[in-house]
Amino acid sequence: MAPVSRHPASVLAVVRRYEAAGFRAWPAAAVHYDGTWVVRLTAGHPAKRLNSVNPLDPGDTHAIEERIGRAARRFDAYGRPLTFRMSPLSGQVLSAHLDEAGWNRFDESLVMRLPLKEVELGAAMDQIPLKDISRFIGASLRTGGSDASLRPGLSEVIGAIQPEAGLFALEDGNEPLATLICVHDGDLAGLFEVATEKSARKRGHGRNLILSALKWARLRGAREAWLQVEAGNAPALSLYRSLGFEEVYRYHYRRPPGA
């Protein structure tokens, strides 16, 4: 795979493409714009990517403190902690401003991609995505070790996805082994909520399900797969790299001191 150009304009163009795809694939319930800052909030689900300020232009640096105050009031209204999601689009000026104000930095993640022409999918299992959203959500909560209270919020998010979304689950009878969501958006196939049930790990279930989902997406015209993974998730990173995924860029989250 050819590396991404390090020229700033080229890098930012690539980042914008994936950021836009991510917003479409994992939609927040409410979206507000303050200049080029995208404020995403979701009352029914606490995920940081659904409840964060996403700056999308490094040059948009006017009235930073005033705009932070406006965002804080929106987050207070939702009962969410003020959170900024900092990608390369956030720029150095805003980052330096938050550093000076003592904001905390945490939870770095990688955005990775894989050209599907480079993947051997002939032997991948042909699998039809689940149509029963309730069944998938139950399986996803189980494999991810998530609390059942997240069911309504996850259902709302999945139901709001505009591109074609394939809900994939590998099961042993009624027991879910692995789950994921594959969002087919033009020539992109985004993988979300990839999880393997704790007692079933290291048996290849996650790999097999990913390959099935990518086969499904490629048959629909996708030419590139992409995903987001926490930098500290060593087992997932090892799996994705073994499949051929390579890092495109990183992002992290920031919150005010004491948040």
N, C-alpha and C positions, 0 to 999 in steps of 0.2 A: 504494500500500500504506500502511495506517495505521501510523505509527511505534509502536514498543513504548513503553508507558508508562514514564516515568522514576521512578515511585513504586517504592521498593525492593521492596516485597512483590510487585508485578506483575513486576518485572524478575527476581527470584529464581524465581518460579513458571515463567516462560518458560525460564530457564536450566536448571532442574531437568528440564523436559520433554525438552530436547535432550540433556542429559547422560545421562539414562536411556536415550534412544533410541540414543545412541552406544555405551553399554555393551552393549546388546543386539545392535547391528549389527556391532560389532568386538570380540568377546568375548576376554577374557584366559583363559589356561589355568587359573590359580588366582586366586581372589578371597577376600580376608580383610577383615573389618570390625573397626575399632578405633573404637568410638563411631560417628560418622558419617563417618569417614575410610574410604574404599574403597581397599584395597591390591590392585593388579592386577599379576600377574607371569606371564610367559610364557617358559619356558626355550627354546622353539624359535624365537622371533622377537625381535629386539632393539628393535623400535619403542617409542618412549617412551610412547605412549598405551597400550601393552600392558604396560608396566613402569613404573608410577608410582603414587604416593599421590594420591588424589583427594578432598580435603575437600569435604563437601557441605552444611555448615551453618555460617554465619558465627558462630553463637553457641556452637559446640562448641570451647571454648578451654581446657579443663582439662588439666593435666599435659602440656603440649605437648612439653617436652623428653623426658620419659619415653616418650611415645608415638613420638617421632621415633626414639629408641633402639630400640624394638621393631621399627619398620619397617626400620631399618637392618640389623638382624640377619636379617630375612627377605630383604632384597635381597642381602646377603652370601651367603646360602645358595644363591641363584640365580646368583651371579656377576654381578649387575647393579649399576650405580651407583645409589645412593639418589637418587630423582627425585620431586619434587612437581609435580603439574600444577595450576596455580593459575587457577581460574575465578572469576567473581564470587561463587560460593558459598564460597570459601575465607575471605573476610572480612579485615578490616584488622588484627585482632589477630594472627592467624597470620602475615600478611605482614610486619608490623612486627617480629615475633619473628625471622623469617628474615633480615630486613634487619640487625637488630642483631647476629646471629650471622655476618654476612658472606656469606650464601648468594648464589650467582650467579643471575642472571635471563637467560634466553635463549629463542630460538625462539617468538616470539609468533605466534599464529594467530587467524584470524577464523572465527566460525561465522556462516554466511549462510543466508538462506531466500528462497523464492520461491513465492507462491501459484500453483498450476498453472492456475487459472482465468484468470490474466493472461498465459498463454503460448499462442501460436499454434502448435499441434502438428499441424494438419491435413496439412501438407506434409512432416512428419517421416517418415523411412523406417521402415516396419514391420519390425522386426527381432526374431527369436526369440533369447532368450538361449542361450548355449552350455550343453549338458548335460555336455560333456566337461571336467571340472574340470582335469585334467592339461594339456589343450590350452590352456585359459584361463590357467593359471598360467604356462606357458611364454611365452605372448604378453605377459602382464602384466610378467613379469620383463624381457622384451626392451624393451617400450615405456618402462618406468620406469628402465631402465639399472641394474637391480639384479643383485646377484651370485647365481649359480645356487645357492649354499649356502643361500639363503633359501627354496628351494622347499618343503622339508618343513614349515617353520614356517608359511609362507603357506597351504599346504594344510590344516594343522591349524586355523588361524584360520577359513578359509572353511568348512570342514566343520562347525565349531561354531556357525555363525550360525543362530539359531533362527527369526527371521522369514524370509519368502520373499526369496531373494537371486537377482537376475538377473545373470548373468555376460555382459557385453557386450564384443565384440571386432569391430573393423572391420579387415578384412584385404584384402590385394592378393595373391591366390593364397595362398601359404604365408607371406607376409610380414605380420606384424601392423603396423597403422598407429596404432591407438588402442585403449585398453581402459579399462573401468571396471566397478565393481560397484554395482548399484542395489539397495538393501535396502528392500523394501516392508514397512512396519510400521504397520498400521492406516491412518491418514490421512496418514502421513508417507512420503516417499521419500528415503532418504539416499544420497548419492553418495560412493563411496569409491574410492581407488586410481585416480583419473582420471589418465591419462597418454597422451601422444602420442610415438611414436618420433621421435627427434631429427631425423632427415633428412626427416621428413614433416610437420614443424610449419609453421604459418602457411598451411595449405591448407584449413582448415575441418573437418578430420577430427574433432577433439575436440568442436566445436560440434555437428556432425551426430550423433555418437554420444550425446551428452548428451540431445539432443532425442528421439532414438529411445528411450532409456531412460526419459525422463519420460513419453513417450506410453504406453509399456508399463505404467508404474506408475499413470498416471491411469486407464487402462482397468481396473485392479484396485482402484480406489477411493481412491487417494492424492489428497490435495487440496493438499499442500504439499511442496515439495522443499527439502532442506537439505544443507549440506556444510561441511567444514572445510578451510581453506586457509591456508598460511603467509603471514604479513603481507609477507614479502620476495619472494613469488612474483608479480612484477608481471604477467607474461603471463597467468597463470591468473586473477588478480584482474580484469584487463581483460576477459577472456572472460566470467567469471561476471557481472560488472556489466553487460556488454552484453546478457546474457540476461535481466537484470532482478533478479538476486539482490541482496539488501541485507543489510548487517551487522546481526546481532542482539546479539552480545557477543564478547569476546575472551578468550583464555586464554594462559598462557605456562608455561614450565617453570623449575624452580629446583633447584639442586644445592648441596651444602655447598662451602665454599671448598676448593680443591685437588682436587675430584672430577674 
